[in-house]
Amino acid sequence: MFRKSLALAFIAAACPVLAEEQALRALPVDPSEITPEKTEALPTAPVTPPAPAAEITPLPLGSVKVPLPKTNVKTDAPADIANLPTGEDAVRLQIFLDQSNFGPGVIDGKPGRFTVQAVDSWNEVHGHSTGDLGPIMEAARKAVPHPFATAIVPEVAPKWVNTGLSHNRAAQAQAKRMSYRSIAEFMSERFHTDVEFVLEINGSKNTWGVKPGQTLIVPNVKPFRIEEITGKRYEADPVMSERHAVVDTKKNQVRIFEGAPPALLVEEEEVVSDKPVLVKPKPIANRALVASFPITPGKPQFIHYGTWKLNNSVELPVWRFDKSLLETGKRSNNALNIPPGPNSPVGIIWNGLSRPGIGLHGTSDPETIGRARSAGCIRLANWDAIRIPTLIRPGATVEVR
C-alpha cells in the first residue's frame, strides 16, 4: 500500500509536474513518558532469534541448462566482436556488466548489441581495446562464480501483483496502482530479466504456478526490490550534481561521466619513410566514465537535441496520459492520471530535464528497450532507471545528441 503522505509527481503526457513535498511524520513517543506496569520478574532463558532464510541461494555450475540463441534469428551484435560467450558464460558476463553499472539490457544468456556496448564501456574505463573480451571474461569469472541461483518468492509479492490490471487507459486511471500482472513478471524484473527467460529455465508449470514462499531459478544478480521504493524525491548532491550524462540517440545508450566526456582518440596516418601508415592509438583508461545503460529515445520528430539540466528526480510518478499530446504534440483537456507502479508507462522513477516534457524514466516493458520509441522521453529498464539518482542528481547536465 502506498502511504498517503508520499508526494506524487504528475506527468504531462510522458512528463510529470511535481506535487507538494512529503508531509512530516509524527515524532515518536518519548520513552520517558511510558511507565511500565509493575510485575514480578520471572527468570527467562536467552532467546536467539532464528536467522532469516536467504532470499537467494547460488546453484552449482552446470545445474541449469541455458538455452542457446535461435539459429534462425539474426543477432543484433555488431560484427566487430566475434565469439560472444554462450551458456553460463553469457549469463555471467551480463551479470558482471550489470553489477558494474554498464547495463547489458535484459539478462537472458543471449548477448547482443547492448552487451557489446557495455563491454566496450567497461574496456574504455580499464584501458583495453574495443572488442577485447579476454580481460572482462577473466574478471567476470572471478566476480560471478555462480551465475544462477534459486530465489524465494517474497511474501510481499501479492501486494505488488494485480492479475486483473486492465490494458485500457480509462480503467487504469481508476486503479490504485499499476502493478505487475503476475508473480512471474514480479520475479523476472526483480532479477533483471524477462518472463521469457524465466520460462526457459524453469518451465511453464513452475513459472506460472509459483507462490510466495516457493522458489524460481533466476540470474544470480542483486535484486531490484520494488517494495523498497517509497516515492522519495532526490535533491542536489555536491558530487553527483556536477556530473554529465550523454544520451546517444543513435547508439541507444546513456553514458554518465564525472565531467564533460574527453575528446575521442582517432586513427591517424603516420609517415614512415615515404609511405603513410595507419596508426591506431593505444587505449587510455577513461576513469571519467562512471556508467552506461541502454535506452529507448523518443521518436525522431520529438527528440530535443541539446544540453539540458537535470531538474528533478522523484520515485513513483503519476503519469498524465494525453492521447492528443502523444500523437500530435498538442495538449488537450481530455487527459487521464494513471497511478504509479512498475507497469506505468514511465516506470517507477522520473528524472526530469530543464526542457519541459523530457526526462529519463523507467518502463513497463524492459524487453522493448532499444526498439519501441517513446513520445520524446528517454526510457530505461526499471532496474537501471532506479540507479540514475545514485549516479547523477538535480543540477547535472544531460546532453541529448
WOLIN-V764120 format. One record per residue. N is the residue number from 1. RES is the residue in one small letter. SS is DSSP state (H for helix, E for strand, L for the rest). Layout:
# WOLIN-V764120
[[N:RES:SS] [N:RES:SS]]
This chain:
# WOLIN-V764120
[[1:m:L] [2:f:L] [3:r:L] [4:k:L] [5:s:L] [6:l:L] [7:a:L] [8:l:L] [9:a:E] [10:f:E] [11:i:E] [12:a:E] [13:a:L] [14:a:L] [15:c:E] [16:p:E] [17:v:E] [18:l:E] [19:a:L] [20:e:L] [21:e:L] [22:q:L] [23:a:L] [24:l:L] [25:r:L] [26:a:L] [27:l:L] [28:p:L] [29:v:L] [30:d:L] [31:p:H] [32:s:H] [33:e:H] [34:i:L] [35:t:L] [36:p:L] [37:e:L] [38:k:L] [39:t:L] [40:e:L] [41:a:L] [42:l:L] [43:p:L] [44:t:L] [45:a:L] [46:p:L] [47:v:L] [48:t:L] [49:p:L] [50:p:L] [51:a:L] [52:p:L] [53:a:L] [54:a:L] [55:e:L] [56:i:E] [57:t:E] [58:p:E] [59:l:L] [60:p:L] [61:l:L] [62:g:L] [63:s:L] [64:v:L] [65:k:L] [66:v:L] [67:p:L] [68:l:L] [69:p:L] [70:k:L] [71:t:L] [72:n:L] [73:v:L] [74:k:L] [75:t:L] [76:d:L] [77:a:L] [78:p:L] [79:a:L] [80:d:L] [81:i:L] [82:a:L] [83:n:L] [84:l:L] [85:p:L] [86:t:L] [87:g:H] [88:e:H] [89:d:H] [90:a:H] [91:v:H] [92:r:H] [93:l:H] [94:q:H] [95:i:H] [96:f:H] [97:l:H] [98:d:H] [99:q:H] [100:s:L] [101:n:L] [102:f:E] [103:g:L] [104:p:L] [105:g:L] [106:v:L] [107:i:L] [108:d:L] [109:g:L] [110:k:L] [111:p:L] [112:g:L] [113:r:H] [114:f:H] [115:t:H] [116:v:H] [117:q:H] [118:a:H] [119:v:H] [120:d:H] [121:s:H] [122:w:H] [123:n:H] [124:e:H] [125:v:H] [126:h:H] [127:g:L] [128:h:L] [129:s:L] [130:t:L] [131:g:L] [132:d:L] [133:l:L] [134:g:H] [135:p:H] [136:i:H] [137:m:H] [138:e:H] [139:a:H] [140:a:H] [141:r:H] [142:k:H] [143:a:H] [144:v:L] [145:p:L] [146:h:L] [147:p:L] [148:f:E] [149:a:E] [150:t:E] [151:a:E] [152:i:E] [153:v:L] [154:p:L] [155:e:L] [156:v:L] [157:a:H] [158:p:H] [159:k:H] [160:w:H] [161:v:E] [162:n:L] [163:t:L] [164:g:L] [165:l:L] [166:s:L] [167:h:L] [168:n:L] [169:r:H] [170:a:H] [171:a:H] [172:q:H] [173:a:L] [174:q:L] [175:a:L] [176:k:L] [177:r:L] [178:m:L] [179:s:L] [180:y:E] [181:r:L] [182:s:L] [183:i:H] [184:a:H] [185:e:H] [186:f:H] [187:m:H] [188:s:H] [189:e:H] [190:r:H] [191:f:L] [192:h:L] [193:t:L] [194:d:L] [195:v:H] [196:e:H] [197:f:H] [198:v:H] [199:l:H] [200:e:H] [201:i:H] [202:n:H] [203:g:L] [204:s:H] [205:k:H] [206:n:H] [207:t:H] [208:w:H] [209:g:H] [210:v:L] [211:k:L] [212:p:L] [213:g:L] [214:q:L] [215:t:E] [216:l:E] [217:i:E] [218:v:E] [219:p:E] [220:n:L] [221:v:L] [222:k:L] [223:p:L] [224:f:L] [225:r:L] [226:i:H] [227:e:H] [228:e:H] [229:i:L] [230:t:L] [231:g:L] [232:k:L] [233:r:E] [234:y:E] [235:e:L] [236:a:L] [237:d:L] [238:p:L] [239:v:L] [240:m:H] [241:s:H] [242:e:H] [243:r:L] [244:h:E] [245:a:E] [246:v:E] [247:v:E] [248:d:E] [249:t:L] [250:k:L] [251:k:L] [252:n:L] [253:q:E] [254:v:E] [255:r:E] [256:i:E] [257:f:E] [258:e:L] [259:g:L] [260:a:L] [261:p:L] [262:p:L] [263:a:L] [264:l:L] [265:l:L] [266:v:L] [267:e:L] [268:e:E] [269:e:E] [270:e:E] [271:v:E] [272:v:E] [273:s:L] [274:d:L] [275:k:E] [276:p:E] [277:v:E] [278:l:E] [279:v:E] [280:k:L] [281:p:L] [282:k:L] [283:p:L] [284:i:L] [285:a:L] [286:n:L] [287:r:L] [288:a:L] [289:l:E] [290:v:E] [291:a:E] [292:s:E] [293:f:E] [294:p:E] [295:i:L] [296:t:E] [297:p:L] [298:g:E] [299:k:L] [300:p:H] [301:q:H] [302:f:H] [303:i:L] [304:h:L] [305:y:L] [306:g:E] [307:t:E] [308:w:E] [309:k:E] [310:l:E] [311:n:E] [312:n:E] [313:s:E] [314:v:E] [315:e:E] [316:l:L] [317:p:L] [318:v:E] [319:w:E] [320:r:E] [321:f:E] [322:d:L] [323:k:H] [324:s:H] [325:l:H] [326:l:H] [327:e:H] [328:t:H] [329:g:L] [330:k:L] [331:r:L] [332:s:L] [333:n:L] [334:n:L] [335:a:L] [336:l:E] [337:n:E] [338:i:E] [339:p:L] [340:p:L] [341:g:L] [342:p:L] [343:n:L] [344:s:L] [345:p:L] [346:v:L] [347:g:L] [348:i:L] [349:i:E] [350:w:E] [351:n:E] [352:g:E] [353:l:E] [354:s:L] [355:r:L] [356:p:L] [357:g:L] [358:i:L] [359:g:E] [360:l:E] [361:h:E] [362:g:L] [363:t:L] [364:s:L] [365:d:L] [366:p:H] [367:e:H] [368:t:H] [369:i:L] [370:g:L] [371:r:L] [372:a:L] [373:r:L] [374:s:E] [375:a:L] [376:g:L] [377:c:L] [378:i:E] [379:r:E] [380:l:L] [381:a:L] [382:n:H] [383:w:H] [384:d:H] [385:a:H] [386:i:L] [387:r:L] [388:i:H] [389:p:H] [390:t:H] [391:l:L] [392:i:L] [393:r:L] [394:p:L] [395:g:L] [396:a:L] [397:t:E] [398:v:E] [399:e:E] [400:v:E] [401:r:L]]
